[in-house]
Amino acid sequence: MGSDVVLIDNDVLELLKLNNGIFALGFVRDGYPVCYPRFAVEVEGNSITFIESDIKVIESLKISNKVAISLFDWEGNTVKSFQLKGWTKVFEKGTPYFDEIVKKFESRTMKPSFLNEIANRMNERIIIPKKEFVVKLDFNIKYSQAPSAQSGKPLIAI
């Protein structure tokens, strides 16, 4: 499949909106799989970007940049559920991408626009305590996590 394949389609965006911009980030930390909720600040193509303050998370992502995120309806209104797998890129203060993302977050010019509305309703200190790092997640595999015979097989792999 070519680079024109979109993993983050309307179904994924719908779940992200239902979850107030929060997704479950999974990776390996100290040799064990862990999962943390994170707030998306930019969704573009096959990428989701978030702002991180926990140095231990960053250290783990630098050791093994392979990640998976899960998106599902926490309220149980739909059985749609997806897992996206890919890798991370970490950007530190002073780099152009870091500055661009923090500016978009602070000026509420994030994409998609529903992230701006969500951020305006929440207390910034709860979403992002400190703006230390920007992490971009690039995805190349998408799974359905909905109960079905297809749930263990990739829906899309690029």
N, C-alpha and C positions, 0 to 999 in steps of 0.2 A: 504494500500500500504506500501511496505517496505522502508527501508532506502536507497535502491539502486535506488530509483526514482530520476531523475534529473530534476529540475525545470529550471535551467539555461542551456538551450540547445543551439544548433547552431543558432536558430532563435533569441533568446534573445541576444546572443553574437554578432550577426550581427547588431542588433539595437544599442548595446552599442558601437560597432566600428563606425557605421555611425554617432553617436552622439559624437565622439571624447572622449569616455570614460565617458561621463556625463549622469547622470540619475536624475530623479526628485524624491526627498525624501519627503515623506509626513508623518506628525505626528501632535500631538496636542500640542499647545504652549499657555499657559495662557488661556486654555479653548476653543481655536479656532483651527480649522484645518489649517495647513500651509504647504507650499511646497517650497523646496529650491533645486537648482541644486547642485550636488556634483560630484566629480571625483572619479571613482573607482580606487583603487590601488591594489586590489587583488580580483580575482574571482575564487572561488574553491567550487566544489560540489554545494550546495544550498545556498552559502554565497557570499556576496559582502562586501568588507571592504573599508573604506575611512578614510582619516585623517581630523580631525575637529579642528578648533581653536576657535569657538564661544561658550563661556561658557554657554550662555543662551540656546543654542541648547542642550548641554550636560545636563543641569539641567532639561530641559523638557523631554529628553529621559530617565533620571533616574526616573522621576515621573511616566511616563507611557512608557514602553519600546516597545509598539506596534507601528509598522511602516508599511508603504506601499511605494513601489517605482513604478514609471511608466517609461516605455521605449517605445518611439515611434519615428518615423522618422520625425524630425523637418522640413526637406526639402520636405516632402510629396511625396517621390519616391515610397513608399509602404504603404499599409493600415495595415500592421502588426503593432500590438501594444499590449503590455502586462503590467499587473500589478502584482506585487509579494507582498504578505503580510507575515509578520513575526514579529520578535522581535529583539532588539538590545542588544549588550554587549559592554560596554564602558571600554577601557583600558587606563590607565594613564601612564605618563612618568615613566620609570624605571621598568615597567612590561615586562616580556619576549616577549609577543605578540606585544606590542607597539614597542619595540626595533627591532623586526624582520621585521615588516611592514615598519617602517621608513627606515631601512637599504635597504629593497627591493626597496622602492621608490627612495632613493638617489642613489643606484647603478644600477638602471634601470634593475632589475631582477624580475619585477612583472609578474604575470600570469593573463590572457593570454598575450603573448608577444606584441600584438598590443598596449597595454597600454604604454609600454616603448617607442615605436615609437611616439605615440601621445604626451607623456610627453616631449620627446626631442624636439618636434616642438613648444611647448608652453613655455611661461615664467613661471617658477616655482612659482613666487610670486603671479601670477594671479590664478593659480590652488589652491595652498595651502599657504595662507599667513604665518601661524605659525603652527608648529607641536606640538600641545598641547595634543590632544587626538587621539586615534585610535578607530573607531567604526566598529564593525562587525555586519552585518545584516544577520540573519539566516531566511530563508523563508520556509514556509510549505504550502502555497496556491498560485496558479498561475491562473490568469484570462486572457482571451483575451479581449482587448479593441477595437478590430477591429469591424466595424459595421456588426453585424450579430445577429441571434437569440440566439447564445451561449454567447454573450458578458457579460451578467450578471451572468453567472454560472461559477463556478470554472472549469478550464480545468483539474487541478490536485490538490488534497489535500492530504497531508501526515501527 
